[in-house]
Amino acid sequence: MARCIFCGIAAHEKPAAIIHEDEHCVVFRDINPQAPVHLLVIPRKHIASLNDDLDGDRELLGHMLSVVGRAAKSQGIDGTGYRTVINTNAEAGQSVFHLHIHVLGGRRMGWPPG
Ligand code: AMP
């Protein structure tokens, strides 16, 4: 079976514009940005989606959220604002089955989302 693309990015086997990485997660630019700033925050650990049993991953998930805020600040979108999105399964538009938090900013967002 082909290796998960985001596992490949986390392992530096696949190219990506990485803006932050640490022991637990990696942040890189989305290849098809939907806003002037569009980042993806992923865990190094392969988690397919929020539908997984995540009871043992609470610390990791909390860490990812703390990284979101710091990454937004590093891109200068913390003051104007940004949106965080996690798509889960087909109707939400999940296309990569390795958990990721989208961080979008640099333009005004509409609500409700499409
Ligand atoms: P989702 O549709 O919520 O699963 O989001 C997957 C996101 O990953 C999409 O916004 C894609 O543009 C992005 N993406 C897919 N492959 C890559 C890649 N190799 N590098 C950066 N972003 C990617």
Residues whose N, C-alpha, C, O or C-beta is under 5 A from the ligand:
A	BS01	AMP	P15 R29 D30 I31 N32 N87 G93 Q94 S95 V96
